[in-house]
Amino acid sequence: MSATTGTRCTFVPADVGDAYRIIGERLTFKITNAISDNTFSMMVLEPGPNGGPPVHTHPSAEIFYVLDGQFKFLIVEDGVLQEVLAGPGDSVHIPGELPHAYQTVGDGPHKTVLFFTPGGDMERFFAELGTPDSEPETPLDFGKLLSVAATLNWTFPPEFLPGAAE
């Protein structure tokens, strides 16, 4: 069954949604920006062990609601790196433009519901860089990542990129 939309209500079954793989993570968009009248996007994120992106910024705010596993959130405020550990039932709100990242803790499984507001650019980012879930994941092209990120006003502070401390 596919998603059904009435005049004002949308039902999305558990096994429906545009799904992608990127950096070893599976993400499935359940409510898109188009469905929410350009208000937000919602996805289910399933990162693997030691999963997570480098510290980055983007215009959209994010809300994580952890379903399974432990997530360590890295947040940079006023130049200070802070860590927040979140587990099942915990929520983390990250305002737009705030440098942040997350990392999974332990073997998992790890699963979180993730809201973006607004969401359209986030959908575009993952659609352009991710591999459709029905295909084998292709390695991430870092040059393409930076190019797509630049068009969406994302940044990756160089001091937080892997290997920067070496």
Buried (B, 14 or more C-beta within 10 A) or exposed (E): EEBEEEEEEEEBEEEBBBBBBBBBBBBBBBBBBEBBEEEBBBBBBBBBEEBBBBBBBBEBBBBBBBBEBBBBBBBBEEEEEEEBEBEEEBEBEBEBEBBBBBBBBEEBEBBBBBBBBBBBBBBBBBEBBBBEBEEEBEEBEEEEBEEBBEEBEBBBEEEBEEEEEE
